[in-house]
Amino acid sequence: MKRRYFLQAAAAAGATARAGNSAANRVNVAVVGLRSRGKALVNVFAAVPDVSVEYLVEVDERVVAPVADALEKSSNQRPKVVTDMRRALEDRSIDAVVIATPDHWHAPATLLACEAGKDVYVEKPCSHNVREGRMMVEAARRTKRIVQHGTQARSRPIVQQAIEYVRSGKIGQVLMAKAWDVQRRRDIGHKEDGPVPPGVDYDTWVGPALWMPFNENRFHYEWHWHWNFGTGDTGNDGAHQIDQARWALGVDYPLEVTGMGRKLYFRDDQQTPDTMTITFNYPGKVMMFEMRLWNPYKMEGVDNGVAVYGSDGMVQIGRWADGAGFKVFDPDGKVALFEKGGGGDSHAANFIDCVRSRQAPNAEIETGYLSALHCHLGNIVARTGRAVKFDPQTETIVGDAEANRLLGREYRRHWGTPRGV
C-alpha cells in the first residue's frame, strides 16, 4: 500500500512539473468520448493556443473516424485513437484528460485520471450520484490535480457580471432563485434488446455500471433517460441553470428537498421524469427547479433560464429572441437594464490556464460537486416520491434508508470500478 501511494504521489509530482514546464509550451490532451459534447470539445480544446489533442478515446469506431479526420485536417497531425482510456493515461506526455462520456463514467474516469497524475476537465453532471462526487473531490485533493466541471457559464463574462449585479445589493435582499428547463424533447418510442453493433466495444461502454443487454434506447444519447447510465434532463440541461441559481444565491448544501418528478407525457422507454418541480430549502433562502420536456413554449421568453428574486427587483439570466445576457426588472416589473453578451466557450481556456498556473479553475470540482448534488437530490425526490432531509455534515439523507441508498450505486466488477466500493 505504501509503495502504491508513493508511486501515485510521484506521478502527480511529475505531472505538476510537466504542467509548470509547459507554461511556454503546449499542453497535451486526451479526449474521452466523442459524440455530441465530446466532438464539440475536441474542436474547442484544439482551438486553444498551445494545446494539442493527442488522443481520441472512443468505443464506437463509427463515431471516431470523422472526428479524427477533421482534427488531422485542422492541425496537420493525426491523433492516436484508442478504445481503452488507460492507454492514454499510461502516456507520460499527456497533461490533461477531457471526459465527455455518459454520466456513469464521469467519476470513474476522473478518478483514474487523477491517480495517473493527469488534470481533468469533466462534463456535467460531474458524477452519476452524490457519493461519486465526493470521491472526485477527495481524489483531486489527494493527488493535487486541477479538475474543472463543465458548467461553462462560470467562465462567461456576461454571467459573471449578472452574479456581481445580484450581489451588489441593487435588487435588495436576495432570498429566492428559480432555475428552469422547459423545452420539447422527442418521444424515443420502444425498442427491444438486440445485438451489439459492429465496431462497438460495449463492455467498455457499460464499464463499472451494472450490466444490461445492448439496446439502442439505452445507448447513444438515449442513455440520459435511463437511471443505470444517466441522470435525466435534470443532470443534463438542468445542471447548468441549477448551478447558476445556486451561485447567485450563494448557497452550498440544501437542508431539505421537496417536490415531485413524473412521466406525465411520454409513453416510451424513458425512465427519467419529463416533468419536475423541486424546491431546495436552505437557512433563510429557497431555490426552485422546474422542468417540462413536452411543451412548445418558453417561460419568460427563455427555454432554459434563471431568475433571482430580491426584495427590490429581479435579475433574469438567459437567451431571448433579442439577445442573450441578463435582464434587470424594477419593483414595478419593468425592464430597467438589459446587458447582452454572447455565449462562447472560454471555459476550456480557463482550464488550460489553470493547468499551467496550478490555480483553482472557475468551476473547481467541489463547486461542481455541490451543484451536481442538487441534481441528484432532486432525482431522489422524484424516484421515491417524498421529501428528504439532508445532513451536510455526514452528507447523508436523514431517516430514509431507501433514499439514502440512492446517494450511491451498485457496481459490477470492472477495471473502472472505484476502489473501496
Buried (B, 14 or more C-beta within 10 A) or exposed (E): EEEEEEEBBEBBEEBBEBBEEBEEEBBBBBBBBBBEBBBEBBBBBBEBEEBBBBBBBBBBBEBBBEBBEBBEEEEEEEBBBBBBBEBBBEBBEBBBBBBBBBBBBBBBBBBBBBBBBBBBBBBBBBBBBBBBBBBBBEBBEBBBBBBBBBBBBBBBEBBBBBBEBBBEEBBEEBEBBBBBBBBEBEEBEEBEEEEEBEEBBBEBBBBBBEEEEBBBBBBBEBBBBBBBBBBBBBBBBBBBBBBBBBBBBEBBBBEBBBBBBEBEBBEBBBBBBBBBBBBBBBEEBBBBBBBBBBBEEBBBBBBBBBBBBBEEBBBBBBBBEEEBBBBBBEEEEEEBBEBEBEEEBBBBBBBBBBBBEEEBBBBBBBBBBBBBBBBBBBBBBBBBEEBBBBEEEEBBBEEBEEBBEBBBBEBEEBEBBBEEE
